[in-house]
Amino acid sequence: MIAQSNRKETIKKSASRNIRFIQATISVVKLTHLNPYSSKFSKKIYTQHQLLVLILFKDFRNQHYREFIEDVGDIEGVQEILDLSEIPHFTTLQKFLCWIKTLFLRITFRKTVNLFYSSNENIPITAIDSSGFTSGYCSHYFSERTGKIRKHFLKTSISVDTDQQVITGFVASKSRVHDTRHAEKLLRQCHKTRKSDCYVVDKGYDSEAIHRLIREDLHANSVIPVRSWKNDVIGGTYRQEMARQFNDTIYPRRQLVENMLCRNPNLKEIVPTTGRSKVHCLLTRMCVQKVRRQQED
């Protein structure tokens, strides 16, 4: 009897958690200005809001498309809250994620970031780092052992609020590129989403141009270790300043962006599809992470 009672209580808590996540996601999606239907010739069976919420809910439950569609109809209250007359086929969600414009997913991403801050609040320290994801689930060592090296690759760079451990920016490319190729776009993107007083990055980003961007354009402080060799002349005003007065107190906080990548393995589980779909999968997973964090807090 006790075991049965505990099981019922667990199911009740799980259902409540699902409903709260869906309600929070609906409120975020409504702020994206996404049209209800993609075309005037649409069959109008499902709205784009409903499909986007279902995709985010799928990632929240960490399920594959088929498994999710089989289960979602049995979850109490989901159809009523989303006002669904019927559960869509799993391929409907797959195709929707492929052709939805990246702009709307990025708007959704920004809206989830705003859940953690007041209107004019600045981030004290933002850390930036990059990593590469392959298109499969096997490890690099398995690929080398079998002689089948995966050619499809997604290089990603993220910015993280080191205080709240919230991802505030994201840039991806479909091939291997140097970190500095992402730097300018990511810095402008995350600063537009939420301004920061200081940016901390590793020496792979060391350049006078990045220092000038942060100091003169974004009006923030930059902490970047100088990349130099013995007897090498350090050029640039800001790089020389870093060599003379490097802030050893702030710089260790850069490790928190690496912890974010390690603690969130779902960000690395990229399905073997096109590069556009990989970017969309990453965006939806980061949105889910933020809504989940906001619900826990």
C-alpha positions in Angstrom: 0.0 0.0 0.0 2.8 2.4 0.9 4.7 1.6 -2.4 1.5 2.2 -4.4 0.8 5.5 -2.5 4.4 6.7 -3.2 4.0 5.8 -6.9 0.8 7.8 -7.2 2.5 10.7 -5.5 5.4 10.5 -7.9 3.1 10.4 -10.9 1.2 13.4 -9.6 4.4 15.4 -9.1 5.6 14.5 -12.6 2.3 15.6 -14.1 2.4 18.9 -12.3 6.0 19.5 -13.4 5.0 18.8 -17.0 2.0 21.2 -16.9 4.1 24.0 -15.3 6.8 23.5 -18.0 4.2 23.7 -20.8 2.5 26.8 -19.3 5.9 28.6 -19.0 6.8 27.6 -22.6 3.5 28.8 -24.0 4.1 32.2 -22.4 7.6 32.5 -23.9 6.5 31.3 -27.4 3.7 33.9 -27.5 6.3 36.6 -27.2 8.2 35.5 -30.4 5.7 37.1 -32.9 5.5 33.8 -34.7 2.5 33.7 -37.0 -0.1 31.0 -36.1 0.2 29.5 -39.5 3.1 29.4 -42.0 0.9 30.1 -45.0 -2.7 31.2 -45.9 -3.0 27.8 -47.6 -2.2 25.9 -44.4 -4.6 23.1 -43.4 -4.9 24.9 -40.0 -4.9 21.6 -38.1 -2.0 22.8 -35.8 -0.6 26.2 -35.1 3.1 26.9 -35.2 2.9 27.8 -31.5 1.5 24.4 -30.7 4.2 22.6 -32.7 7.0 24.6 -31.2 5.8 24.0 -27.6 5.6 20.3 -28.4 9.2 20.2 -29.7 10.4 22.0 -26.5 8.3 19.6 -24.4 9.9 16.7 -26.2 13.4 17.9 -25.3 12.2 18.6 -21.8 11.3 14.9 -21.5 14.5 13.8 -23.3 12.6 11.5 -25.7 12.9 10.7 -29.4 10.1 11.8 -31.7 8.3 8.4 -32.0 8.5 7.7 -28.3 7.3 11.2 -27.4 4.2 11.1 -29.7 3.3 7.7 -28.3 3.4 9.1 -24.7 2.2 12.7 -25.0 -1.5 11.7 -25.7 -1.5 9.8 -22.3 -0.1 12.7 -20.3 -3.0 14.3 -18.4 -3.9 17.9 -19.3 -1.5 18.3 -22.3 -4.1 18.3 -25.1 -6.4 20.6 -23.0 -3.7 23.2 -22.3 -2.5 23.3 -25.9 -6.0 23.1 -27.3 -5.1 20.2 -29.6 -7.9 18.4 -31.3 -5.5 15.5 -32.2 -1.9 14.5 -31.6 0.3 15.2 -34.6 2.3 12.6 -36.3 6.0 12.5 -35.2 7.1 13.5 -38.7 5.1 16.7 -38.4 7.3 17.8 -35.6 10.5 16.8 -37.4 9.6 18.7 -40.6 8.5 21.7 -38.6 11.9 21.9 -36.9 13.6 21.7 -40.2 11.8 24.5 -42.0 11.0 27.0 -39.2 13.1 30.1 -39.6 16.1 30.2 -37.2 15.1 33.8 -36.3 12.1 32.7 -34.3 14.2 30.1 -32.4 16.7 32.8 -31.6 13.9 35.1 -30.4 12.6 32.3 -28.2 16.2 31.8 -26.9 16.4 35.5 -26.0 13.1 35.5 -24.3 14.1 32.6 -22.1 17.3 34.4 -21.1 15.2 37.4 -19.9 13.4 35.1 -17.5 16.5 35.3 -15.2 17.0 39.1 -15.1 15.2 42.3 -14.4 14.7 44.8 -17.2 17.9 46.9 -16.8 20.1 44.3 -15.0 23.7 43.9 -16.3 25.7 40.7 -16.1 28.9 41.2 -13.9 31.1 38.7 -15.8 30.5 36.8 -19.0 32.7 33.9 -20.1 33.1 32.7 -23.7 34.4 29.4 -25.1 33.9 27.1 -28.0 33.6 23.4 -28.7 33.1 21.0 -31.7 30.3 18.5 -32.1 30.2 15.6 -34.5 26.9 14.5 -36.2 26.8 11.1 -34.7 26.5 9.5 -31.2 29.7 7.4 -31.3 32.9 8.7 -29.7 36.0 10.0 -31.6 38.0 7.0 -30.3 35.5 4.5 -31.7 35.6 6.3 -35.1 39.4 6.1 -35.2 39.4 2.4 -34.2 36.9 1.6 -37.0 38.6 3.8 -39.5 35.4 5.7 -40.2 36.1 9.3 -39.2 33.0 11.5 -39.2 33.2 14.3 -41.6 30.1 16.3 -40.6 31.1 18.7 -37.9 29.4 21.6 -36.0 31.6 24.2 -34.3 29.8 26.1 -31.6 30.7 29.0 -29.4 28.7 30.0 -26.3 28.7 32.8 -23.8 27.7 32.1 -20.1 26.8 34.3 -17.2 29.3 33.1 -14.6 27.1 34.0 -11.7 23.8 32.4 -12.7 25.3 29.8 -15.1 22.9 30.9 -17.9 23.8 30.6 -21.6 23.4 34.1 -23.0 24.7 33.7 -26.6 25.3 31.1 -29.2 27.0 30.9 -32.6 27.5 27.8 -34.8 29.2 27.0 -38.1 29.1 23.8 -40.2 32.9 23.3 -40.4 36.0 23.7 -38.3 36.9 27.4 -37.9 39.2 29.3 -35.6 37.7 30.7 -32.3 38.2 34.3 -33.4 36.0 33.8 -36.4 33.0 33.5 -34.0 34.2 36.0 -31.5 32.8 39.3 -33.0 29.4 37.9 -33.9 29.0 36.2 -30.5 30.1 39.2 -28.5 27.7 41.5 -30.2 24.9 38.9 -30.0 25.2 38.2 -26.3 25.7 41.9 -25.5 22.5 42.8 -27.3 20.7 40.1 -25.4 22.0 41.1 -22.0 24.8 43.7 -21.4 27.8 42.6 -19.4 30.4 44.5 -17.4 33.3 42.2 -18.2 34.1 39.5 -20.8 36.6 36.7 -19.9 38.0 34.4 -22.7 41.0 32.2 -23.2 44.2 33.1 -25.1 42.9 31.5 -28.3 40.9 34.8 -28.7 43.9 37.0 -28.0 44.0 39.9 -30.5 44.0 43.7 -30.3 40.8 43.8 -32.5 38.8 41.8 -30.0 40.0 44.0 -27.1 39.0 47.1 -29.0 35.6 45.6 -29.8 34.9 44.9 -26.1 36.4 48.1 -24.7 35.4 50.7 -27.3 32.3 49.3 -28.9 30.7 47.4 -26.1 32.1 49.6 -23.3 33.0 46.7 -21.1 36.2 45.3 -19.6 38.1 42.5 -21.3 40.3 39.8 -19.6 42.3 37.8 -22.2 45.7 36.3 -21.5 48.4 37.3 -23.9 49.5 34.7 -26.4 53.2 35.2 -26.9 56.5 33.3 -27.1 59.9 34.1 -25.7 61.5 37.4 -26.9 58.3 38.1 -28.8 57.2 41.8 -29.1 53.7 42.3 -27.8 51.8 44.7 -30.0 48.7 46.7 -29.3 47.8 49.0 -26.4 45.3 46.7 -24.7 47.5 43.6 -25.2 50.4 45.4 -23.6 48.1 46.3 -20.7 47.1 42.7 -20.3 50.8 41.7 -20.2 51.5 44.3 -17.4 48.3 44.0 -15.3 46.6 40.7 -15.9 43.6 40.1 -13.5 44.3 36.7 -11.9 41.2 37.0 -9.7 38.6 37.3 -12.5 40.2 35.0 -15.1 39.6 31.6 -13.3 35.8 32.2 -13.7 36.3 31.3 -17.4 36.3 27.7 -16.4 32.6 28.0 -15.6 31.8 28.1 -19.3 33.6 24.8 -19.8 31.7 23.3 -16.8 28.5 24.4 -18.6 29.4 22.3 -21.6 30.4 19.3 -19.5 27.3 19.4 -17.2 24.9 19.5 -20.2 25.6 16.5 -22.3 22.2 17.0 -24.1 23.8 20.0 -25.9 26.2 17.5 -27.6 23.6 15.0 -28.6 23.2 16.2 -32.2 21.1 14.1 -34.5 22.7 13.2 -37.8 20.8 15.6 -40.0 21.6 18.7 -41.9 23.6 21.6 -40.4 20.5 23.8 -40.2 18.6 21.1 -38.1 21.6 20.7 -35.8 21.6 24.4 -35.0 17.8 24.2 -34.4 18.3 21.2 -32.1 20.9 23.1 -30.1 18.7 26.2 -29.8 15.7 24.2 -28.6 17.7 22.3 -26.1 19.2 25.5 -24.6 15.7 27.0 -24.4 14.5 24.0 -22.5 17.4 24.1 -20.2 16.6 27.7 -19.3 12.9 27.1 -18.7 13.7 24.1 -16.6 16.2 26.1 -14.5 13.6 28.9 -14.1 11.0 26.5 -12.9 13.4 24.9 -10.4 14.3 28.3 -9.0 
